[in-house]
Amino acid sequence: METLLESEMGLTIVGAAAASMWIAFRGIDWIAERRHARHNTALMAVEAGVEHSYQTYVKAVKAARSDGKLSSEERKHARALAQETALRVGRAQGVNVVQELGREFLPVWITRMVGELKRRR
């Protein structure tokens, strides 16, 4: 009596199982790559929002002030403008920024990006 690996049917089953496992692992990799790409796109949208807010609002307010600082309300408005722009840019790229970064964490990402852009200047 021949063993499973010696029969044609057995080799077919082993080959199909190996191919299925390979496809499953490649699929997992593909899903992880897509998730990573969406996350990076969301972060780029936040950076674009912060930069837009700076160029269109913060820069003008700072220039108009002798101390070059924003009031608390102006900072809130600048962050709201950055968030609004980030959501719009993300949508244009096919990414839901809130879903990717989290509603609770979006202000944290904006604050982090503001700090990063300040260090660059």
Residue, then its C-alpha position, 0 to 999 in steps of 0.5 A: m500500500e502506498t503512502l499519502l506522499e507517494s500517491e498522486m492524490g496525496l501530492t495534489i493535496v499537499g501541494a494545494a495545502a502549501a499553495s493555500m498557506w502561501i496565499a494566506f500569508r501573502g494576503i496578510d502581508w498585503i492587508a498590513e501594507r494597505r493598513h500602513a499606507r492608509h495610516n501614513t496617508a492620514l498622517m500626511a493629511v494632518e501635516a498638510g492641515v497644520e501647514h495650511s493652517y500656519q500659512t493661511y492663518v497663524k502666520a498672519v495673526k503672528a505678524a499682526r501682533s507685537d509679541g507674535k503670539l496667538s491667544s487661546e481662542e486663536r490657537k483653538h481656531a488654528r487647530a480647528l482649521a488644521q483638523e478641517t483641512a486634514l479631513r478634507v485632504g484625507r478624503a481627497q486621498g480616499v482615507n478617513v483620517v478620523q477612522e485611521l488615527g482615532r477621534e480621540f487621538l486626532p488632536v494629539w497628532i495635530t499637537r505633535m505635528v505643530g511641535e514638529l513643524k515648529r522645530r523645523r522652522 
